[in-house]
Amino acid sequence: MSTEPESLPFAAYQNEIYVAGVGGARPAIPLTPSGLEQRASELLSPEAFGYVAGGAGTEATVAANRAALDRRQLIPRHLRGVASRSLETELLGTRLPAPVLMAPIGAIGIVHTDGELGIAAAARATGVPFILSTVSSNPMETVATAAGEVARWFQLYWPRDREVCRSLVQRAEASGYGAIVLTVDTFQLAWRPRDLEHGFLPFLHGDGIANYLTDPVFRSQLPVPPEEDPRPAIAHWAEVFANPTLTWSDLPFLREITSLPIVLKGIQHPDDARRALDAGVDGIVVSNHGGRQVDGAIGSLDALPTVVDAVGGDIPILFDGGIRSGSDALKAIALGARAVLIGRPYAYALGIGGSEALTDFLRGFLAELEITIGLCGLQRPSEATPELLTA
Ligand SMILES: Cc1cc2nc3c(=O)[nH]c(=O)nc-3n(C[C@H](O)[C@H](O)[C@H](O)COP(=O)(O)O)c2cc1C
């Protein structure tokens, strides 16, 4: 059995940290999920922290996401020869270094001035792809340039205006985004008490609307250019952003305007998963938007097995909602997710120390995943099955 250090490329970070402890630099962030959130709460403005940490209503679904993960426990297997491991994962025709992506997080410029440029730099440093939100703080082309060759996808909030929709999607395709992730659970913002108490919505302050302000179709609909007066642009953004009229019958339009794979994000019900499959989508993200939309909704991990059953392996299923550690990722993978999206924790890391802190966070996450997979008796994520978990 091979024991070369290269066989555990991510876990090597653990040794780096221990050695640094005897004289070098240690990670720039707290490494426990609660410590990370606590540090972010100390450093960010109350409005920015509330926006990231908060959820819909009583935040019962934020809690349900965690409870669903905590309820299931890993049952390690031993004496299986796991010196060599690989986290490499194939997803929509791309080989990823690990089954981990950064979830779309809108208006991330409110946590750090680098915004998505910091995300792109950390993605380059680690190979972890990111999904750029429609409501990003930097224009998608600028972020694409910063990302270089690293894999990235574009998350779409389908605007009310089809021509703006077409333009956003085609810009994403032209600037090298590898898939369109259509978020279906946010055609209207939920009742979010923390933001309401602060009277804070980043977009109305002009943060998170860069893709619209740089869009030729959107701009052509404005009475004056946003550089002259941003107010009509912000008002128009509020008119076009959300689209509660969407139905399954709109999906062929998206198929028509792009040759990229289409992934639906926000699926929780098996019937919707079957519908998505019938509609010919290329992937699904089981997600409840981090408990930010329907308060009292099912914990996302509890929805995963039924969606996996409904889809029957025909298209890859991704998962998010409460992922805080490598062990959490392994649990979702064992239940049938091909990969997981990290949400809030990476926003906290970026907020604490920009792309360097985010890189440290991602390296730690990948190290923990690689270590935990081995400690559970596996060499690669694809070997994980529901038998790895308590019911
Ligand atoms: C501050 C914040 C902004 C978000 N913005 C978007 C977005 O623009 N588009 C989207 O599809 N999901 C968005 N999400 C949802 C995430 O992509 C992801 O589904 C969620 O964060 C996962 O839950 P977790 O953070 O608890 O792990 C956002 C989440 C947060 C916390």
Ligand as a Chemical Component Dictionary entry (heavy atoms), coordinates in Angstrom:
data_LIG
# 
_chem_comp.id                   LIG 
_chem_comp.type                 NON-POLYMER 
_chem_comp.pdbx_formal_charge   0 
_chem_comp.three_letter_code    LIG 
# 
loop_
_chem_comp_atom.comp_id 
_chem_comp_atom.atom_id 
_chem_comp_atom.alt_atom_id 
_chem_comp_atom.type_symbol 
_chem_comp_atom.charge 
_chem_comp_atom.model_Cartn_x 
_chem_comp_atom.model_Cartn_y 
_chem_comp_atom.model_Cartn_z 
_chem_comp_atom.pdbx_ordinal 
LIG C1  C1  C 0 -25.879 35.807 2.217  1  
LIG C2  C2  C 0 -26.411 34.770 1.279  2  
LIG C3  C3  C 0 -26.694 35.131 -0.029 3  
LIG C4  C4  C 0 -27.168 34.161 -0.923 4  
LIG N1  N1  N 0 -27.370 34.515 -2.219 5  
LIG C5  C5  C 0 -27.776 33.570 -3.099 6  
LIG C6  C6  C 0 -27.904 33.901 -4.479 7  
LIG O1  O1  O 0 -27.645 35.013 -4.890 8  
LIG N2  N2  N 0 -28.351 32.922 -5.307 9  
LIG C7  C7  C 0 -28.647 31.659 -4.870 10 
LIG O2  O2  O 0 -29.042 30.810 -5.662 11 
LIG N3  N3  N 0 -28.483 31.328 -3.578 12 
LIG C8  C8  C 0 -28.046 32.244 -2.689 13 
LIG N4  N4  N 0 -27.872 31.892 -1.395 14 
LIG C9  C9  C 0 -28.104 30.493 -0.955 15 
LIG C10 C10 C 0 -26.804 29.684 -1.065 16 
LIG O3  O3  O 0 -26.441 29.508 -2.410 17 
LIG C11 C11 C 0 -26.945 28.303 -0.408 18 
LIG O4  O4  O 0 -28.062 27.665 -0.951 19 
LIG C12 C12 C 0 -27.077 28.386 1.118  20 
LIG O5  O5  O 0 -26.203 29.376 1.626  21 
LIG C13 C13 C 0 -26.745 27.056 1.785  22 
LIG O6  O6  O 0 -26.998 27.093 3.148  23 
LIG P1  P1  P 0 -25.822 27.309 4.237  24 
LIG O7  O7  O 0 -25.217 28.635 3.985  25 
LIG O8  O8  O 0 -26.504 27.301 5.558  26 
LIG O9  O9  O 0 -24.860 26.180 4.091  27 
LIG C14 C14 C 0 -27.386 32.833 -0.486 28 
LIG C15 C15 C 0 -27.093 32.488 0.843  29 
LIG C16 C16 C 0 -26.600 33.427 1.715  30 
LIG C17 C17 C 0 -26.247 33.002 3.116  31 
# 
loop_
_chem_comp_bond.comp_id 
_chem_comp_bond.atom_id_1 
_chem_comp_bond.atom_id_2 
_chem_comp_bond.value_order 
_chem_comp_bond.pdbx_ordinal 
LIG C1  C2  SING 1  
LIG C2  C3  SING 2  
LIG C2  C16 DOUB 3  
LIG C3  C4  DOUB 4  
LIG C4  N1  SING 5  
LIG C4  C14 SING 6  
LIG N1  C5  DOUB 7  
LIG C5  C6  SING 8  
LIG C5  C8  SING 9  
LIG C6  O1  DOUB 10 
LIG C6  N2  SING 11 
LIG N2  C7  SING 12 
LIG C7  O2  DOUB 13 
LIG C7  N3  SING 14 
LIG N3  C8  DOUB 15 
LIG C8  N4  SING 16 
LIG N4  C9  SING 17 
LIG N4  C14 SING 18 
LIG C9  C10 SING 19 
LIG C10 O3  SING 20 
LIG C10 C11 SING 21 
LIG C11 O4  SING 22 
LIG C11 C12 SING 23 
LIG C12 O5  SING 24 
LIG C12 C13 SING 25 
LIG C13 O6  SING 26 
LIG O6  P1  SING 27 
LIG P1  O7  DOUB 28 
LIG P1  O8  SING 29 
LIG P1  O9  SING 30 
LIG C14 C15 DOUB 31 
LIG C15 C16 SING 32 
LIG C16 C17 SING 33 
# 
